[in-house]
Amino acid sequence: MENNKNTVINDLGFKKGKVSLSGREYTLYKLFAHLSTFKIFSKESIVLKRDIKIDVLDIKNIFLANINRTTKYGLIWPCNLFLVLTCLISWVLVVIQSNGDLLNYDGIENIFVFTAFLGFFFFICFIILLVKICRKDKIYVTHVGQKLRQKNITHKEYLEMIDIFDGYLRKKFIYFKPISSERLIIRELNSADTMDYYQFGSKSENFTYMNTSVFNSVNDAKEMINKTIDEYQNNQIFKLAIELKDEKKVIGYIGLSKYDLSLYSCQIVYAIDAKYWGKGYVSEVVGVFVEYLKSIGKKLIIAGHVEENIASGKVLLKNGFVRDPKRDTTMIIHKEIKKIINYSIDERD
């Protein structure tokens, strides 16, 4: 995640201590404050106090960078510094006490008392900061009135803020209203899913039986999601996210093929991360999606799989599909000709 946040900052044009955003330059400290001070902050609406045009996902990532950097310099490093000073002063006190007769001048007692008090002060500061670190408290830069300040929040408050960000990013849909099963949610992909979708799409084993190229970079996933969002604007659902409820993580996709698509017919396509194979997720998500397609008037629902992928056939049969040999075909997958076994649910009169 840290690399992703740094990428966001770099993409804004970080040069010589300045960050370019919307034609203006900011110091990183001021940028953190501007993008972490909110006029409205809820799952329904996130509005910055300052009128800066930037995607909410980028606001979240820069807020996390703000938290990490400010906590490190404002909490973790001072804690270490106070520990070192305490140890250093303790050593000085031992030297003064053990060699007191060598430091034979008036006021040695005063120096000893002052140094002991200083050491005690640094030790108390170290303990306070250590307690905050152990409690996972955070610090971030924000505006308080017109001034920049470091704000301390508890770990619980931090998690609540991240939950609001995630809730806002995931709440909206363009065309397809989310549907869910016991363990999964089918919903539109959005920019918040970029890293999850990259992790899924960059593994070649996930597409063993599909004519799909793996992602070579995070940017590939971002471009694909942007294209998919444009499709939602045109009432098209060629790809929808499969989200695992417990982990709040996108583990694959399900959607419609551009072939066999009409008002009353469609062909479904789906893929899931190999890490989650054998857990019944595919059967669960196909069942829910088929019911949705029936509810919007699809009378003919087609699905298929590469001949070798026997498990996929079992999933389809379990969810009401029947073998439809007349629709069998061939396809070139990873430079090899493969037979595609087809199934259908046909409720046409």
N, C-alpha and C positions, 0 to 999 in steps of 0.2 A: 504493500500500500504506500509506503514511503516513496518508492520510485515513481508511482503514479502521481503523487502530490508534487514532487519535484518537477515532473514532466509538465504539469499544469503551469507551474510558475515559470519554467523555461519557455513554454509556448507563448507566454505573455510578453516575452522580450526582456529578460533579466540581464542588464548590462551595467557594469561599473556601479553597482549598488543601487541602480534604479530599475523599476519595473514599468514597462509601457502598457497602458490599458486605456482603450477608447480615446486614443490620441493624446493622452496625458501621461506624464511620468510621476511615479511615486517612489519613495524609499520603501523597502520591503516592510519596515516597521509600520509605516503609515498605511500601506496597502492592507496589511493584516488587520489593522484597526478599522479601516473603512469597510472591509468585507466581513467583519465580525460584530458590527453594530447594526441592530435590526429595528426597523419601525414596527414591523409585524413579524412574529415568529411562531408559526403554528403549522400543523399538518395540512391546513386548508390554504394557507398563504404565507409565503416568505418574502418579505420586502425589506431591502436595505434602507437604512436611514438616509444615506446619500444616494443620489440618482446615478448609479453605475450600471451599465448594461452588461450583464454577464450571466451565463447559465448557472442555475442553482447547483448543478453537480460540481461545477468549478468552485462555487462559493463554499460548498461542503469540503472539497479537497483542500482549498487554501485555509479554511478554518482549522482543519486537522493539522496542516503544516504549521499554522500559528500556534496551536496547542503544543505540538511536539517541540518546536524551537523555543518558545517562551518558557515552557516548563523546564527544559534543559538548562537554559541560561538563567532563569529566575528562581529555580528550585533545586535542581540536582547539582549543578556546579557550585552554587553557594553552600550547599550542605557539605560537599567535599572540601571546599575551602575552609569552612569553619572547623571541620574535623582536623585538617592539617594545622591550622592556627592554634587550636587547643593543644594538640600534641607538641607543637613547637614551644608554646608558652610553658607547658608542663616541664619540658626539658630544660628551659631557661631557669625555671624555679628550682629544679633539682640542682643545677649548676650553682645558682646563687646561694642556696642553702648549704651545699657541701663545701663550697669554697668561700664562705662568708668572710673568713679571716683574711683572705687575699684581696677582697674588695673592701679595704679598710678606709672608708670615708663616711662622713656623716650622711644620714638619710637613706642608708641601705635598707632599713626596715620599711621606710615608705615605698621604696622601689619594689620591694618584695610584695607588700600588700597590694599596691596598684596592679602589679603584674598578675598576682593571683586573682584579683577581681576581674581583670581583662580576660584571663583564661576561663574563669567561671562564666562570664558573659558569652564568650564564643561557644562554650560547651552547651549552654542553654539554647542558643540559636541553632546549633547543630541538632539537638534533640527535637526541637520544634519542627525543623525542616524534615528530619528523618521520619517523624510521625506522619507528616503530610505525605511523604513519598510512600510510606507503608500503606497508608489509606488510599493511595492512588489519586490523590488530589491533583488538579491540573491548574495551570495558569495560562491565560491568553490575553493578548493586547486588544483593547476596545476603546471606544470613546465614552467618557463619562462627562456629560455636558459638552463643552467644547475642547476638553483636554483629553490627551491619550493617557490611559491608565492600564495597569496590569490587573486583571480580575481573577480572583481565586474561586474555583468551583470544586465541589466534591465529586467523587467518582460517580455517584448516583446522578448528580446534575449533568455531568458529562454524557452519560449514557442516555439520559432523557433528551438532550439536545441532538444527539446522533439519531435517536429514534424519530424525532420530529423531522429531521432532514430526510431520512429514509421513507417515512410515511408520506411526506409531501411528494418525493420523487416517484413513489410507486402508486400514489392514489389516483392519478389522472389516467384516463384512457381516451383515445381519439375516436375509435369506431367499435372496437370489441370490448364489451363489458366483461371483466374477469369472472371466470367460473372456477369452482374448486371441487376437489374430491377430499377424501379423508386426509391424505398426506401431501397433496399437490395443488398448485394453483396454475391455471392457464390464463395468461394475460399478455398484453402487448409488451414487446420489448421497448426499453427506453434507454437513455444515455447512462443511467445509473448501472446498467447491466454490462457495461463495456468490458470490465475486467473478468467477470464471470464468463461472459460469452467468449472472450479471447481464450481463457483457460480451457473451455470446452472445445472451441473450434481449432485449437492449435495441436490437438492430439490426433494423429493419423489413425489410431485404432478405433476412434469413434466413427470413422467413415469407411471402414473396411468394405462394407456392402453398398456404398453409395458413390455416385459419380460427383464427388465434392472435393474441392481443394482445401487444404488446411490453411489457417491464417499464419502468415509469416511475421506479423507485428500487431501490436494493439491497434494501430491505425486501421488495419484491415477490418478488425471487428467493429471499430467505430463507424467506418464507411458503410459496412453492411447494415448496421443498426439504423443509420441515417436514411439509407435507402428503404428499409423496412418501414420506418416511420412515415416516409412519403407515401408508401403503399397504403398505410392505414388511412391517410387523408383521402385516398380514392376508394375507400371501402373494400380494400383487399387485405386478406389475412393469409398470405403465403407462408409467413413464419410468425409463430407466437411463442412466447417464453414458457417453458415448463419450470416452475419454481418449487423447490422443496420447502415446505412450510417451516419445518423445525430449524433448518439452517438458513432460511431466507436467502437461498442461493439458486441461481439459474443453472439447471443441470442438463438442459437440452432444449429442443424446440418441437412443436407440432404445428401443422398448418395444411394448406391446400396446394396441390400442384396446379400449375397453369394449364395442364392438360385436362380434358374431360370436365371442364368447368362450365356450368350453365346455371340457369335459374333453379333447376331441379336436380342437377347432378354435380358430383365433385369427386376428386381423388385425394385421399389424405396422405401426407408424408410426415415422418417423424424421425427423430434421432435423440439419443440420450447418452450421456457420458458413460464410458465403459466402467467407470468406478461404481456405478449404480446399477449395473446389469444384475439380473438374477434376484432382484428384490421385489418384483411385481409392479414397479412403477410404470413400465410401458403399458401393461394391460390396464392399469388403473386410469392412466391419462387418456388412452384410446377410448375406453368405455365412456368417460365423461364427455369427450369431444364428439363422439358419435351421437350421443343423446342431444347435444347442442345442435348439431347439424340437422338432425331430424326435426328439432323444434323450430328451425328457420325454414323448413319446407323442402329439405333435400330428400328426394325419393330414391335416388341411386347414389350409393356411396361406394367408391372403389378403393382398393388398397392392394399393394403388392410387395414382393420382396425377392431378393436374389435367391436362386434355388438352394444354395448352400445354407442360407440363414433360416434354418428350420424353426428356431425359437420364435421368430417373428410370425411365422405361419400359425403357430399355436396361440399366440396372442390374438390374432385376428379371429380365429375360430372360436376362441373363448368369448369374444365380444359380438357374436352374432353374424359374422361374415361367413360366406360359403364359397367353396372353390368355384372359380369361373374360368375354366380352361380356355374358352374362346377368346379371352382377353390376354392370354399369355403372349409374351413378346420377348425380344432380346434387346440388350443394351450394352454399350461399351463402357466398362467400369475399370478405371485404372489400366487402360490400354488392353483389357481383355474382354472378349465377348461373353456376356453372362445371360443366362435365361432368367426371365422375370416371371415368377409365379403370381397370378392375380386372384383376388377374391372380391366379392361384392356383397352389399346389402341392397336388395332390389325390392322396393315397396311400391313400384308403379302398378297401377291397376291393369 
